[in-house]
Each structure stands twice: as C-alpha cells, then as structure tokens.
Amino acid sequence: MDASEAPDRSEPATIATPAQYRALGHPVRHRLLLALGERPATLSGLAADLGISKGSAGHHLKILHEAGLVDLDEARKVRGGTEQYFKRTFRKLHLDPGETTKAALAAVADEILTDEDDPLLHVRSVRLTEAQARRLRDTLDSLVQGLENEEGEARYGVLVGLYRPRQS
C-alpha cells in the first residue's frame, strides 16, 4: 500500500465490511488490537504478551490483516531470519452495538481479570433527565478524548460507557 492509499490514522475507523465484523467477532483479536496500542509489535512479542501460542497469534493476525485492521509496519533482519512488526491501521475504532461490542467487552474483561493491581470498575444505575444524560455523555467523551499517551509510561485501559439498561 503506498502513502496515497494508507488509512488516515487521525480519524476514528468505522467498521463497515463483513470481513471487519467477522474479524472483530473474537476476543483474542480485540486483545491483539489492544496490545498493538500505539506501538508496532512482533508475532512472538504479541503471543508472549497475550499468553497464547505463536500459531494462534499468527492465525488471528492474518484475519485482522485481511480485514484491513492490521498491517505490516516493517521487517528487520535478525540472526539469519526476518522479524516482522505489525501495527494497527487505525488509532481509534468506533464499534456499533451488537456482537462486535460483546466480543470487545469480553476482551476487556480478560484484561481486567489479569490486572494484579487494583482495577477500578463501577457499574451503576442512575436516573437522569435527557439533558443530564447528554451532558454526562459529552463530559465523559471529552475526558477520554483529552487523554494523551506519555511515551515510556505504563499502559492503562480506559473503559467508559453510558447506556440505557433493558427495561425489566
């Protein structure tokens, strides 16, 4: 892919093709995308970080690549072989509600369960007017959008949501 065909990483990616929906239908693929974060990584590094086999990591990376969500960043010669570095083709991803969101939340749940520190997770039901809900949504969105990556610092996941629970 030449520079004129490269996706614009500054704009959030929107899932649009059947291949992309299929690719996001498995929690391991979400975990791979989370692990890639802002920095390219090798197949071996991703497998080790996620605690999965290189074969499994390779299989899931191939599906993500075919869907256009992951690309080869560079290849380096090392000890008689070639080390390939993969990267996400997007900085931010917008998910539509449905099966893709279920898989994304399953991947985040796996990440939260492996956090040995004290992860913060609140689930709460509150009654809000439409105006309050809009204001809360805008405030939360602005807060998350304003977060900057500090090079060399520890990586944290941020999960923010506002939704209407099912009526029972």
Solvent accessible surface area in square Angstrom, and as a share of the most:
residue,aa,sasa,rsa
1,M,150,0.67
2,D,83,0.43
3,A,96,0.75
4,S,104,0.67
5,E,113,0.51
6,A,54,0.42
7,P,65,0.41
8,D,91,0.47
9,R,79,0.29
10,S,86,0.56
11,E,106,0.48
12,P,55,0.34
13,A,28,0.21
14,T,90,0.52
15,I,6,0.03
16,A,77,0.60
17,T,61,0.36
18,P,96,0.60
19,A,36,0.28
20,Q,30,0.13
21,Y,83,0.32
22,R,159,0.58
23,A,0,0.00
24,L,0,0.00
25,G,46,0.44
26,H,69,0.31
27,P,40,0.25
28,V,23,0.13
29,R,23,0.08
30,H,13,0.06
31,R,37,0.14
32,L,0,0.00
33,L,7,0.04
34,L,61,0.31
35,A,24,0.18
36,L,1,0.01
37,G,13,0.13
38,E,86,0.39
39,R,153,0.56
40,P,46,0.29
41,A,21,0.16
42,T,20,0.11
43,L,51,0.25
44,S,56,0.36
45,G,29,0.28
46,L,1,0.00
47,A,4,0.03
48,A,81,0.63
49,D,107,0.56
50,L,14,0.07
51,G,69,0.66
52,I,42,0.21
53,S,70,0.45
54,K,115,0.49
55,G,57,0.54
56,S,38,0.24
57,A,0,0.00
58,G,25,0.24
59,H,100,0.45
60,H,14,0.06
61,L,6,0.03
62,K,125,0.53
63,I,44,0.23
64,L,0,0.00
65,H,86,0.38
66,E,115,0.52
67,A,10,0.08
68,G,40,0.39
69,L,2,0.01
70,V,1,0.01
71,D,33,0.17
72,L,74,0.37
73,D,57,0.29
74,E,69,0.31
75,A,56,0.44
76,R,110,0.40
77,K,171,0.72
78,V,52,0.30
79,R,237,0.86
80,G,93,0.90
81,G,33,0.31
82,T,73,0.42
83,E,56,0.25
84,Q,83,0.37
85,Y,38,0.15
86,F,30,0.12
87,K,67,0.28
88,R,27,0.10
89,T,14,0.08
90,F,8,0.03
91,R,81,0.29
92,K,70,0.29
93,L,45,0.22
94,H,103,0.46
95,L,60,0.30
96,D,69,0.36
97,P,126,0.79
98,G,38,0.36
99,E,123,0.55
100,T,8,0.05
101,T,42,0.24
102,K,131,0.56
103,A,9,0.07
104,A,14,0.11
105,L,87,0.43
106,A,41,0.31
107,A,0,0.00
108,V,35,0.20
109,A,45,0.35
110,D,56,0.29
111,E,58,0.26
112,I,47,0.24
113,L,147,0.73
114,T,95,0.55
115,D,59,0.31
116,E,170,0.76
117,D,122,0.63
118,D,134,0.69
119,P,53,0.33
120,L,145,0.72
121,L,103,0.51
122,H,146,0.65
123,V,122,0.70
124,R,197,0.72
125,S,94,0.61
126,V,70,0.40
127,R,235,0.86
128,L,72,0.36
129,T,81,0.47
130,E,97,0.43
131,A,51,0.39
132,Q,73,0.33
133,A,27,0.21
134,R,141,0.52
135,R,146,0.53
136,L,65,0.32
137,R,150,0.55
138,D,90,0.47
139,T,79,0.46
140,L,44,0.22
141,D,78,0.40
142,S,75,0.49
143,L,113,0.56
144,V,51,0.29
145,Q,85,0.38
146,G,51,0.49
147,L,92,0.46
148,E,128,0.58
149,N,98,0.50
150,E,118,0.53
151,E,153,0.68
152,G,70,0.67
153,E,121,0.54
154,A,75,0.58
155,R,154,0.56
156,Y,176,0.67
157,G,78,0.75
158,V,88,0.50
159,L,91,0.45
160,V,64,0.37
161,G,59,0.56
162,L,64,0.32
163,Y,147,0.56
164,R,184,0.67
165,P,74,0.46
166,R,228,0.83
167,Q,167,0.74
168,S,163,1.05
